[in-house]
């Protein structure tokens, strides 16, 4: 049984870490937290990774039940997910710049919300990780259910830790670089 758990856990880790793509989150993270000091940025990074972890765990634990309850198939999930991503991309192409004047208190309050949305949920844990999780947890017919389930849960701590370390690395890089370099 151990000879199937380790390769499957490695598959789960590489799939989740690649799809959550913390490197693509770096510019957004640094831009949205540019007015914060290092301690506040670290707090935002911790909250964002915890939110992403909780969302992924919730999907793993309740995803199959919710899909069966609402009668959603895997192909239906893929089609609707593609339509949503197309819509988001199309809206981004037609973006209009609207300048905002915020007070320092409003900026701090906005930064607290940044850790949940958009950093935690759509960026670190958006629609991308749900499809592999669906496959890894539900559709692993070649392995015993216990093996696939346990190894899926075993990869959450290393994946979330890697995301958290990478976001903290972004914080330390941002303090060493000039603002113009980060843009």
C-alpha positions in Angstrom: 0.0 0.0 0.0 2.9 2.4 0.7 4.2 2.0 -2.9 0.9 3.6 -4.2 0.5 6.3 -1.5 3.8 8.1 -2.0 3.6 8.4 -5.9 -0.1 9.5 -5.5 0.8 12.0 -2.8 3.5 13.4 -5.1 1.1 13.6 -7.9 -1.4 15.5 -5.7 1.3 17.9 -4.4 2.7 18.7 -7.8 -0.8 19.1 -9.3 -2.0 21.4 -6.6 1.1 23.5 -6.3 1.4 24.0 -10.1 -2.2 25.0 -10.5 -2.4 27.3 -7.5 0.6 29.0 -9.2 1.9 31.3 -6.4 4.4 32.9 -8.8 1.6 34.4 -10.9 0.1 35.8 -7.6 3.3 37.8 -6.9 2.6 40.9 -8.9 -1.0 41.1 -7.6 0.1 40.5 -4.0 2.9 43.1 -4.2 0.6 45.7 -5.9 -2.3 45.3 -3.5 -0.1 45.4 -0.4 2.3 48.1 -1.5 1.1 50.6 1.1 1.5 48.2 3.9 4.6 47.6 6.0 6.4 44.2 6.2 4.5 43.0 9.3 1.1 43.7 7.7 2.1 42.1 4.5 3.1 38.9 6.4 -0.3 38.9 8.1 -2.0 39.3 4.7 0.1 36.4 3.3 -0.9 34.2 6.3 -4.6 35.0 6.0 -4.6 34.4 2.2 -3.0 31.0 2.5 -5.3 30.0 5.3 -8.3 31.1 3.3 -7.1 29.1 0.2 -6.5 26.0 2.4 -9.9 26.2 4.0 -11.6 26.6 0.6 -9.7 23.6 -0.8 -10.5 21.5 2.2 -14.1 22.4 2.1 -14.3 21.4 -1.5 -12.5 18.1 -0.8 -14.9 17.3 2.1 -18.2 18.6 0.7 -17.6 18.8 -3.1 -18.8 15.4 -4.1 -21.9 15.7 -1.9 -22.7 19.1 -3.3 -22.2 18.0 -6.9 -24.5 15.0 -6.4 -27.1 17.0 -4.4 -27.4 19.6 -7.3 -27.0 17.0 -10.0 -23.8 18.6 -11.5 -21.6 16.3 -13.6 -17.9 16.7 -14.2 -18.4 17.8 -17.8 -21.1 20.3 -16.7 -18.7 21.7 -14.1 -16.0 22.0 -16.8 -18.3 23.8 -19.3 -19.6 26.3 -16.7 -16.1 26.9 -15.4 -14.9 27.6 -18.9 -17.8 30.0 -19.5 -17.1 31.8 -16.2 -13.4 32.1 -17.0 -14.2 33.3 -20.5 -16.5 36.0 -19.1 -13.8 37.1 -16.6 -11.2 37.3 -19.3 -13.6 39.2 -21.6 -14.4 41.7 -18.9 -10.7 42.2 -18.2 -10.1 43.1 -21.9 -12.7 45.9 -21.6 -11.4 47.2 -18.3 -11.9 50.9 -17.6 -9.6 52.8 -15.3 -11.4 54.6 -12.4 -9.2 56.5 -10.0 -10.0 56.1 -6.4 -9.0 58.4 -3.6 -8.8 56.5 -0.3 -7.8 57.6 3.2 -5.1 55.7 5.0 -7.7 54.0 7.2 -9.7 52.8 4.2 -6.5 51.5 2.6 -5.7 49.4 5.7 -9.3 48.1 5.8 -9.1 47.2 2.1 -5.9 45.4 2.6 -7.5 43.2 5.3 -10.1 42.2 2.8 -7.5 41.6 0.1 -6.3 38.5 2.0 -9.6 36.8 1.5 -10.6 38.2 -1.9 -8.9 38.4 -4.4 -5.7 36.8 -3.0 -7.1 33.8 -1.1 -10.1 32.7 -3.1 -9.8 33.6 -6.8 -6.0 33.8 -7.1 -4.5 31.1 -4.9 -7.6 28.9 -4.8 -9.7 29.8 -7.9 -11.4 27.5 -10.3 -8.1 25.9 -11.3 -7.5 23.6 -8.3 -11.0 22.3 -8.1 -10.9 20.2 -11.3 -7.7 18.3 -10.3 -9.1 17.9 -6.7 -12.3 16.5 -8.2 -10.3 14.0 -10.2 -7.8 13.2 -7.4 -10.3 12.6 -4.7 -13.4 11.3 -6.5 -12.3 9.7 -9.8 -9.3 7.6 -8.7 -10.7 4.2 -9.6 -7.3 2.6 -9.9 -6.5 3.0 -6.2 -8.3 2.2 -3.1 -10.6 5.0 -1.8 -8.6 5.2 1.5 -5.3 5.6 -0.3 -6.5 8.4 -2.6 -8.4 10.1 0.2 -5.6 10.0 2.7 -2.9 11.0 0.3 -5.0 13.9 -0.9 -5.3 15.1 2.7 -1.6 14.5 3.4 -0.5 16.9 0.6 -2.5 19.9 2.0 0.0 20.9 4.7 3.1 20.8 2.3 1.1 22.6 -0.4 -0.2 25.3 1.9 3.2 25.6 3.6 4.9 26.1 0.2 2.3 28.8 -0.8 2.9 30.5 2.5 6.7 30.4 2.2 6.5 31.8 -1.3 4.3 34.7 -0.3 6.6 35.4 2.6 9.5 35.4 0.1 7.6 38.0 -1.9 7.4 40.1 1.2 11.1 40.0 1.8 11.9 40.6 -1.9 9.6 43.6 -1.9 11.5 45.2 1.1 14.8 44.8 -0.7 13.8 46.2 -4.1 12.8 49.6 -5.3 9.1 50.1 -6.1 9.9 50.7 -9.7 11.7 47.3 -9.9 8.6 45.5 -8.7 6.4 47.1 -11.3 
